[in-house]
Amino acid sequence: MNSTERSHCNILDLFKEAKRQKHGFLRVSAPMVRYSKLEFRHLLRKNFVELCFTPMIIADSFINSDKARQNEFRTSSDDHPVIAQFAAKNATEFSNASQLIYPYVDGVDLNCGCPQSWAISKGYGCGLLKRPEKIKDIILNIRRVLKEDFSVSVKMRLFYNEGLDSTVDFARQLEKCGVSFITLHGRNMWQKSSEPLNVAAIQDVKQSLQIPLVANGGVRTWQEACDLHEQTDADGIMVARGLLSNPALFNPCYKNHNTTPLNCVQDWLNVGAQKDSSLQFMCFHHHLTFMWSSNMKKKPRLEFNSFSRKQQIYDFFKEKYHIEPSVVNANNQLKYQKCTYNHFTPELALKDLNGEEAWNSNSHGKFFKEFQKKIVEKEDHYELENSFFNELS
């Protein structure tokens, strides 16, 4: 497919359509580093997620490294609607990265909500919230560059120590700058995920805007998603770790399930077994660990945790749960699309990144390592609700 052939989905139309549905809100999967990759987005869409985000992509690396582009973003002919989220420090970075990825996505999002210390120290994520004028400059600039109906959004947290009025006022300023919608995580940058979500703050921001607002934070079940919508009147509900633990969370067929249905595991095994799959073992294994750990007693959990090859996983599920990969239907397979990026030359000169520290999304990461430690320590009656995994949602 040529880069000019892909048509863009109108994201605002998605919000309007979702509002007419019985549940009344757009079902959105969050940008999750290491995990919101193409193959997982494919699984989520099979389970009624209506809008997917890519993982957070470092704009500077995406612009300057072909290796980073190939590693951090893959797409397919049916990978839509999808929004690419970038971590960027300035207008030039965000503009260049957005124009590069433009033919392959339906919108771009500026990350102003990542609370991790490494991101803040580099001026990404919540670090940008300390410089609201910079954020407005980034949005005003990209609006001059991209088409008016192409979605440009911001994901942010509550302002810290300035009071709710500051968050409301800034959201209004973003609306005036031309953002299509805003995603608001209902905690500030210093609050832990175990602390209660500030539902009233989300509601106040929603009432102050004419553009859609997506509420984010703490949702682990379908009922909790519905409750958050009812409490805030948010136009969309974004879920992160709740979808990691149960990718069928938004699937109405499983709305009374609080754990991943076996059919969903079957679908993930199928994705991993596809002949031309680009899914690396580590990512494949991590997702199954999140999905299925609560269904295993300690001994099989430890066994599963030790696996290093896909075939071990296939044999494990065949022996213990009587399911195995099936890829007989070509229509259900991912159809990978090559991204060429030859339609645009960034303003910045290409840099040699070989000697620089690069973001490695294929490492285990702090979150998985700590989750892994917890599941090893838990006894047979393992409850996901009481785990480290749930506390971080």
C-alpha positions, -999 to 999 in steps of 0.1 A, spaced: 0 0 0 14 34 -9 16 59 19 -8 82 1 -36 56 -2 -46 53 34 -77 74 43 -80 88 78 -108 80 103 -125 111 117 -120 106 155 -147 132 164 -172 111 145 -163 81 167 -172 101 198 -206 111 183 -214 75 173 -204 61 207 -227 87 224 -256 72 205 -249 37 218 -264 22 249 -233 25 270 -228 61 258 -190 64 258 -160 56 235 -140 25 245 -104 35 244 -72 16 250 -43 36 266 -8 41 253 13 16 272 50 14 267 60 -21 255 25 -33 253 2 -13 230 18 -27 200 1 -37 167 -6 -73 177 -22 -63 210 -42 -36 193 -55 -64 169 -66 -85 199 -83 -55 216 -103 -46 185 -116 -82 184 -130 -74 219 -148 -41 211 -121 -15 218 -131 13 195 -100 35 196 -64 23 201 -33 43 210 2 32 201 28 30 229 44 63 239 71 69 212 101 92 218 97 117 190 134 126 188 144 89 182 115 84 158 127 113 137 164 105 137 166 67 136 152 43 110 158 15 135 136 33 161 108 38 135 108 2 126 109 -10 162 85 14 178 57 15 152 42 -13 130 9 -12 114 -14 -33 92 -42 -27 67 -68 -30 94 -50 -11 121 -75 17 125 -87 38 141 -53 44 158 -36 74 174 2 77 177 13 91 210 46 110 211 68 122 239 82 155 226 100 184 243 93 211 217 72 220 187 97 210 161 101 174 175 63 169 177 57 184 142 84 163 125 74 131 142 37 137 134 43 145 98 64 113 94 37 90 109 8 110 94 -1 86 65 -4 56 88 -25 68 117 -57 87 124 -44 111 149 -14 122 170 -13 127 208 11 147 229 21 129 261 18 153 291 9 126 316 38 102 320 49 105 357 81 85 355 111 103 368 132 96 337 106 112 315 102 142 337 140 147 339 142 148 300 113 173 297 87 147 286 53 137 300 44 155 332 76 175 328 58 195 302 30 204 326 55 226 344 57 246 311 21 250 299 31 278 274 54 252 257 25 228 254 3 255 238 31 264 214 34 227 204 -3 225 197 -6 258 178 23 248 156 10 213 147 -24 228 139 -7 250 113 10 220 98 -17 192 97 -51 192 81 -79 207 103 -99 175 105 -69 153 115 -71 145 152 -46 162 175 -50 155 212 -33 158 246 -31 133 274 -25 150 308 -29 147 345 -43 171 371 -20 200 379 -1 196 412 -5 221 440 -21 248 419 -57 238 426 -84 224 403 -90 258 387 -56 256 371 -64 223 354 -98 236 342 -82 268 329 -55 249 310 -79 225 295 -99 254 281 -67 270 267 -59 237 249 -93 237 234 -87 273 221 -54 261 207 -73 236 186 -69 201 202 -96 177 190 -100 161 225 -83 158 258 -76 127 279 -74 134 316 -59 110 342 -77 118 375 -45 121 396 -16 145 397 20 136 388 29 127 424 0 105 433 3 68 434 -21 46 415 -33 31 447 -47 66 457 -84 73 449 -92 88 415 -103 125 417 -137 119 399 -150 153 408 -121 170 391 -127 150 359 -163 160 360 -155 197 365 -131 196 335 -156 179 314 -183 205 321 -159 233 312 -152 220 276 -170 218 243 -146 192 229 -147 155 240 -130 145 272 -117 110 278 -115 99 315 -86 77 325 -75 60 357 -82 29 378 -108 11 356 -105 -27 360 -139 -40 349 -167 -31 325 -189 -20 355 -162 4 367 -160 19 332 -197 24 332 -196 39 367 -168 64 357 -188 75 327 -219 80 348 -200 100 374 -181 122 350 -202 123 318 -169 117 300 -172 111 263 -147 82 264 -132 59 290 -95 50 286 -82 18 302 -45 7 305 -36 -21 329 -72 -33 332 -70 -43 295 -36 -60 302 -52 -82 328 -84 -87 307 -83 -77 270 -120 -85 268 -129 -59 295 -149 -39 269 -165 -69 252 -202 -70 261 -202 -108 258 -179 -110 288 -191 -80 308 -196 -101 339 -161 -116 336 -134 -101 358 -107 -122 344 -96 -130 308 -119 -155 291 -101 -185 276 -113 -175 241 -92 -144 244 -62 -164 253 -69 -186 222 -69 -155 200 -36 -143 214 -20 -178 208 -32 -175 172 -16 -141 168 17 -154 182 17 -184 159 11 -165 127 40 -173 103 50 -138 95 43 -124 130 67 -98 142 57 -104 178 88 -110 199 87 -138 225 91 -114 255 61 -93 246 40 -125 238 50 -140 271 44 -108 291 8 -105 278 -1 -140 287 15 -135 322 -8 -105 327 -39 -123 313 -37 -157 329 -16 -156 361 -47 -152 383 -60 -185 369 -29 -205 378 -18 -220 411 18 -213 423 35 -243 407 23 -238 371 29 -201 375 65 -207 383 67 -231 354 52 -206 330 74 -179 343 105 -199 333 96 -203 297 119 -189 270 103 -202 237 68 -199 222 65 -236 217 68 -241 255 38 -218 259 18 -237 232 25 -270 248 16 -256 283 -19 -244 272 -25 -276 252 -17 -298 281 -35 -279 309 -63 -261 291 -68 -281 259 -63 -251 235 -36 -246 209 -29 -221 181 -51 -221 151 -44 -199 121 -64 -216 94 -85 -185 86 -64 -161 66 -91 -133 70 -84 -132 108 -46 -128 104 -27 -96 106 -17 -82 73 14 -63 80 20 -30 61 54 -16 53 60 20 63 84 38 41 85 74 55 97 87 22 69 113 19 86 137 43 121 149 52 123 163 88 137 197 93 163 184 117 194 168 103 196 131 109 219 122 138 240 91 144 224 76 175 248 46 177 266 62 207 236 75 224 214 59 250 183 45 233 149 36 247 146 -1 247 110 -12 247 121 -49 243 135 -50 278 114 -64 307 109 -30 323 103 -21 360 66 -28 359 68 -63 346 98 -72 369 79 -61 400 47 -78 388 67 -110 381 81 -109 416 46 -107 431 32 -136 411 62 -158 422 56 -149 458 18 -155 458 4 -188 469 -22 -210 451 -51 -187 458 -38 -158 438 -61 -128 437 -53 -102 410 -73 -76 429 -47 -77 458 -16 -77 436 9 -51 427 -5 -53 392 -38 -39 402 -23 -12 424 -6 4 394 -37 6 373 
